[in-house]
Amino acid sequence: MVLSSRASSGGAPPASHADARSGRRTVWRWLGEAVARRHRAVLAVWLVLLAASALMAPGLLQRAVAPAVRVNGSPSVTGASLLENGFAGLGTEQMLLIFASATLSSGDETYQRALQAGVRAVSAQPQVGGVQLLPPVRGQDRRRAYAIVGLNGDQAARQAALPPLRDAAQRAVQEASGPLVDAHIVSETAMLAEAKHADLADLQRAELVAVPVALLALLIGLGAAGAALVVLATALTVMVTALGVLAAASLLGTETDTFMLAVAATVGMGLGLDYALLILLRYRRARGMGHERVHAAGVATSTAGRTAGWCALAVALTAAALLVVRMSMIRTMAAAVGIAAVVAATAALTLLPAALVAADRWLGCVSVRRGRLRRSRPRRTAGRRRRVHPGRPERDGDGAGGWSRWARHLMRHPIAYTLACVGVLAVAAAPAAGLRLGFDLDRASIAQTDLGRGLAYMEADGVSSALAVVLPHPAGAPPVDTGALVAALGADPRVALAAPLDNGRDLTVILVVGRTPIDDPAITALARRLTDHDAPALLPPGQRVLVTGPNAIFSELVEESTAQLGTVIALVLGCSLVFLLVTFRSVLLPIKAVVMNLLAVTAAFGLLTLATRHFPQIVGHQVNTLIPLLAFTLVFGLSIDYEMFLIHRIAEHYQVSGDNTDAVVHGLRHTARPITVAAAVMVTTFGALLTAHRHELAQLGLAIATAITLDATVIRLALVPALMRILGARNWWLPGGLARLLPAPRGGPGAAPRETAAIPDPSDVT
């Protein structure tokens, strides 16, 4: 086994150290210096990319569709396809057309004239297979009438057909009755269309809040407007360019949805802020040590830039775990995170070094501390660069500030702080035991829409949901005997209507209208009972049964996301462990990192559970079933960022000094401020989603913002350093056989280039 104070590969110095002593430059430093020397050309290329992305953005917003909530290959999808082929009149999707009047009864002549006009107008639409009026059910208001509309086509085609269909129905009804009768449409497509408009509006609102607040956090954290503006401009460029990539993909025929846009924009801006901030601080530090601009850019890229590149890879890998979920909405989100991570890393390694060199003289403008405009020159230390010689540790500078005092205080009381931090996280996580997952239509956000008004009428009349029980049979065979099943459904208090149909060829269908709301677990239980119990017991033996309709679709969404949550967690944990094992060349550090991330995520969901109990008007009464999947993968990827920022600096010092405690103090001192500022702007970015009207976006924002806050404060600034102090040299333990299997640390974040090690100035910003 290996337990080394110099390097984790049996005592041999890392390749990067050997390269530094021989005068060779790393690829990362070469890239930074090359970009710095050609900064005008690099900036011009990015300006073209930014302009092209901005020009394509309006078209992307128009082409974007609502998120697809159907589970690929599920019984409801198969049943919908059979319906479209076997019952053209019922279409791929069954919509409810609602006629309502405040004064007229459905039997009045004017009402009937309006109803018939609406039916004719809807039937004339090209993608409508047919319209079937429903008989009144017990308890239905006499001023309302309902019809089933069969709409054909894929999701994009149905979403495109909805607005003209609704307009045609409302126009025909108004022409026939004036203002006396209204028409409304409720369906899966209508719900997704409202989600699309709400997502876009919420995204715009969140960005309007996030940008100025992030700028304020950067001004406070960096102390200079010039530096803050460079970081913010880089992040905004990442966000717009990521959307530009999606726009280009949509032009090539790739379907993009609004949730994908929201994720790409939010994650892109957050990662852009994170990576730009870390590289900026390294650049300022190098300039303060006397490096000229090009060399400082190379130093920043070979240290913080390299770490940012590996962090982006970690984010993309954790998001890739979502690909196991059989839902287009989740898979496109994974793609959006990957695109945002790649663009953020590319910008951090190319755009930012070029921008830093170009704006070097302005980085210190408008000192927040002094509140006045000034142009500052890069600070130099004694007019020359000071370097750390091989084998000599980097001095930490006692009395260098509050972070040094905190780090040394923490090293003196590691056990007490470990117990205190674990206690805080355990208390925060405790409410997660009562976490309620489900699907919620978020009625408050749609109450004033056509969909919301129609849904309110349906639920008041007990015509709240619809199912189609699809029963295929051999061609030419008689219709399936559904008498017993229809009778059982009619006796069920959850069912308002059950009507059998047959196409005369190969398909029998039972249309079921439920009394319970579409997002009520009772209707989900009804669909499950149909397939698992009633159909096998009451239909001919061996009869194939497929249940489709909005209720079945949303029920499968809940089941798929819940069933795959364990798989996604296992994949994320496994990928994280392997990734950190390779990068840190340690067994205990990856295990510790994964456990810490699990604590942060669990604590965040505990606090989210409390929010659903005490602030339901903001986040709803229950957590959307998709939120654990999305938040877990995003938080894990982002938390790995902060772990790598911290451990990279500790490893740099430890590989030189061999003193674990001093290395932890050094790493904490040099990363506490950048991690705090980076976390502040990341929390701002995701916290802005709390302004969203849709509860699932607010829940996602709260969960991620809370997890990042806990991770960057309780965990990174206290718990992790305390544990590393307790573990001592065991932090770097690696079995000899495993050390030989792992690749040499030649470019990973654990390989600290000796050429950049410099004695820190006591007033160093990092």
Buried (B, 14 or more C-beta within 10 A) or exposed (E): EBEBBBBBBEEEBBBBBBBBEEEEBBEBBBBBBBBBBBBEEBBEBBEEBBEBBBEBBEEBBEBBBBBBBBBEEBBBBBBBBBBBEBBBBBBBBBBBBBBBBEEBEBEBEBBBBBBBBBBBBBBEBEBBBBBBBBEBBEEBBEBBBBBBBBBBBEBBBBBBBBEEBBEBBBBBBBEBBEEBBBBBBBBBBBBBBBBBEBBBEBBEBBBEBBBEBBBBBBBEBBBBBBBBBBBBBBBBBBBBBBBBBBBBBBEEEEBBBBBBBBBBBBBBBBBBBBBBBBBBBBBBBBBBBBBBBBBBBBBBBBBBBBBBBBBBBBBBBBBBBBBBBBBBBBBBBBBBBBBBBBBBBBBBBBBBBBBBBBBBEBBBBBBBEEEEEEEEEBBBBEEEBBBBEEEEBBEBBEEBBEBBEBBBEBBEEBEEBBEBBBEBBEEBBBBBEEBEBBBBBBBBBBEEBBBBBBBBBBBEBBBBBBBBBBBBBEEEEEBBBBEEBBEBBEEBEBBBBBBBBBBEEBBBBBBBBBBBBBBBEEBBEBBBBBBEEBBEEBBEEEBBBBBBBBBBBBBBBBBBBBEBBEEBBEBBBEBBBEBBBBBBBBBBBBEBBBEBBBBBBBBBBBBBBBBBEEEEEBBBEBBBBBBBBBBBBBBBBBBBBBBBBBBBBBBBBBBBBBBBBBBBBBBBBBBBBBBBBBBBBBBBBBBBBBBBBBBBBBBBBBBBBBBBBBBBBBBBBBBBBBBBBEBEEBBBBBEEEBBEEBEBBEBBBBBBBBBBBBBBBEEBBB
